[in-house]
């Protein structure tokens, strides 16, 4: 008697499917899931048929949080993933697709000096994008994504696949650097999924940053 574990990897992540059959299947399955929990807990979301975007919206709604986005290399894919879920308007305020640098300094209010000093794909610019989106859209959380999706545009310092993320909340702004493999489409999809995961993680924290400060 055994428990079967199946892996279904994709660009967005890995789906794990655990099954058991025969006498004592329910007990064996329960023990297997309990043993797996410490390993998969930091990465696990939802159940069969759910998406990370759906889990983000549900978690934010439960916490009374609203979300805004500022996207460059993903071209609005994070916002599209969220708005693809029915009822997303109760959480998602909107986003800026700041593909051109002029839109980073315009609608998001970013200091042009940051772009000149650090470049569009940098921690300071990612932070400023997230903070600008949060302030202008009156959201609890704001995610920014800026990177080099390729195939051109990379450099020795910032090779293709370099992506900066920032998440602005009432407690401050955190930034994170990732280097993703793959072609342009894969890098954009990986970036989108990682951005959603950051929102999901922060929405699950005991943050106390709901909409009581709306319009900040």
C-alpha positions in Angstrom: 0.0 0.0 0.0 1.4 3.4 -1.0 0.8 7.0 -1.6 1.3 8.4 -5.1 2.9 11.8 -5.6 2.7 13.4 -9.1 4.6 16.5 -10.2 3.2 18.8 -13.0 5.8 21.5 -13.6 5.1 24.6 -15.7 6.5 28.1 -16.0 4.0 29.3 -13.4 5.1 26.7 -10.8 4.7 23.1 -9.9 1.4 21.4 -9.2 1.6 18.5 -6.7 -1.1 15.8 -6.7 -1.2 13.3 -3.9 -3.4 10.3 -4.2 -4.0 6.9 -2.5 -6.3 4.0 -3.1 -7.3 0.8 -1.4 -7.7 0.0 2.3 -6.7 2.8 4.7 -6.2 5.2 1.8 -7.6 8.2 3.7 -5.3 7.5 6.7 -2.2 7.1 4.5 -3.1 10.2 2.5 -3.5 12.2 5.7 -0.2 11.1 7.0 1.6 11.9 3.8 0.1 15.4 3.6 1.1 16.0 7.3 4.7 14.9 6.5 4.8 17.2 3.5 3.4 20.3 5.2 6.7 21.7 6.6 8.3 21.5 3.2 5.5 22.8 1.0 3.8 25.3 3.4 5.8 28.3 2.4 5.0 27.7 -1.3 1.6 26.1 -1.3 -1.5 28.0 -2.3 -5.1 26.9 -3.0 -6.4 23.6 -4.1 -7.3 21.9 -7.3 -8.5 24.3 -10.0 -7.6 27.5 -8.1 -5.1 30.0 -9.4 -2.7 32.2 -7.6 -4.5 35.4 -8.8 -7.7 34.0 -7.3 -6.0 33.2 -4.0 -4.5 36.8 -3.9 -8.0 38.3 -4.3 -9.6 36.1 -1.7 -6.9 36.7 0.8 -6.9 40.4 0.2 -10.7 40.5 0.5 -10.6 38.6 3.8 -8.1 41.2 5.1 -9.9 44.2 3.8 -6.9 45.1 1.5 -6.9 46.8 -1.8 -4.3 46.4 -4.5 -2.7 48.5 -7.2 0.0 47.6 -9.8 2.7 49.4 -11.7 4.2 47.2 -14.5 6.9 47.6 -17.0 8.3 44.4 -18.5 5.2 42.4 -17.7 3.1 44.9 -19.7 0.0 44.7 -17.5 0.0 40.9 -17.1 -0.3 41.0 -13.3 -3.3 43.3 -13.6 -4.8 41.1 -16.3 -4.4 38.0 -14.1 -6.3 39.7 -11.3 -9.0 41.3 -13.4 -9.6 37.9 -15.1 -11.2 36.8 -11.9 -14.9 37.7 -11.4 -15.5 40.1 -8.6 -11.9 41.4 -8.7 -13.1 45.0 -8.5 -13.7 44.6 -4.8 -9.9 44.4 -4.3 -8.1 45.6 -7.4 -8.0 49.4 -7.8 -6.1 49.6 -11.1 -2.7 49.8 -12.5 -0.2 51.7 -14.7 1.5 50.0 -17.5 4.6 52.1 -17.3 6.5 50.7 -20.2 8.1 53.9 -21.4 10.2 55.8 -18.9 8.0 58.9 -19.3 5.1 57.0 -17.7 7.3 56.2 -14.7 8.0 59.9 -14.1 4.5 61.1 -15.1 1.5 59.1 -13.7 3.7 57.5 -11.0 5.4 60.7 -10.0 8.9 59.2 -10.0 11.9 61.5 -9.8 13.6 61.6 -13.2 17.0 61.6 -11.4 16.4 58.1 -10.2 16.1 56.9 -13.8 19.2 58.8 -14.8 21.3 57.6 -11.8 20.1 54.0 -11.5 18.4 53.0 -14.8 14.8 51.7 -15.2 15.7 48.2 -14.0 16.9 49.0 -10.5 15.8 48.8 -6.9 15.3 52.5 -6.4 13.1 52.8 -9.5 11.0 49.7 -8.5 10.5 51.1 -5.1 9.4 54.5 -6.5 7.0 52.9 -8.9 5.3 50.9 -6.1 5.1 53.9 -3.8 3.7 56.1 -6.5 1.1 53.6 -7.5 0.0 53.1 -3.9 -0.3 56.8 -3.2 -2.0 57.7 -6.4 -4.5 54.9 -6.3 -5.2 54.9 -2.6 -4.4 51.2 -2.3 -3.3 49.2 0.7 -0.7 47.3 -1.3 1.0 48.2 -4.5 3.2 46.0 -6.6 5.8 47.1 -9.2 7.7 45.1 -11.7 10.5 46.3 -13.9 13.0 44.1 -15.8 14.7 43.0 -18.9 12.5 40.4 -20.7 14.7 40.2 -23.8 15.8 39.0 -26.2 17.6 42.4 -26.5 18.3 45.1 -24.0 20.4 43.1 -21.6 23.9 44.1 -20.4 26.7 42.6 -18.3 25.3 44.3 -15.2 21.6 43.6 -16.0 21.4 40.5 -18.2 18.2 39.3 -19.8 15.9 37.8 -17.1 16.9 40.5 -14.5 13.7 41.6 -12.8 13.2 43.9 -9.8 10.0 43.8 -7.8 8.8 46.2 -5.1 5.8 46.0 -2.8 4.6 49.2 -1.0 2.5 48.9 2.1 1.6 51.0 5.1 4.6 49.6 6.9 7.1 50.5 4.2 8.4 49.2 0.9 10.3 46.0 0.3 12.2 45.2 -2.9 13.4 41.9 -4.4 15.7 41.0 -7.3 15.2 37.9 -9.4 16.9 36.4 -12.4 14.6 34.3 -14.5 15.6 31.8 -17.2 13.8 31.3 -20.5 12.7 33.3 -23.5 10.8 36.6 -23.5 7.4 35.1 -22.9 8.6 32.7 -20.2 10.4 35.6 -18.3 7.2 37.7 -18.4 5.1 34.8 -17.2 7.5 33.9 -14.4 7.6 37.6 -13.4 3.8 37.8 -13.3 3.6 34.7 -11.2 6.3 35.9 -8.8 4.6 39.3 -8.4 1.3 37.6 -7.6 3.1 35.4 -5.0 4.6 38.5 -3.3 1.1 40.0 -3.0 -0.2 36.6 -1.7 2.5 36.4 0.9 2.1 40.0 2.2 -1.7 39.7 2.3 -1.3 36.8 4.6 0.8 38.6 7.1 -0.6 40.3 10.2 0.0 43.7 8.6 -2.8 45.8 9.9 -2.7 47.9 6.8 -6.2 47.9 5.5 -8.1 50.8 3.8 -8.5 53.0 6.9 -5.9 55.3 5.3 -7.6 55.3 1.9 -6.5 58.1 -0.4 -2.9 58.2 1.0 
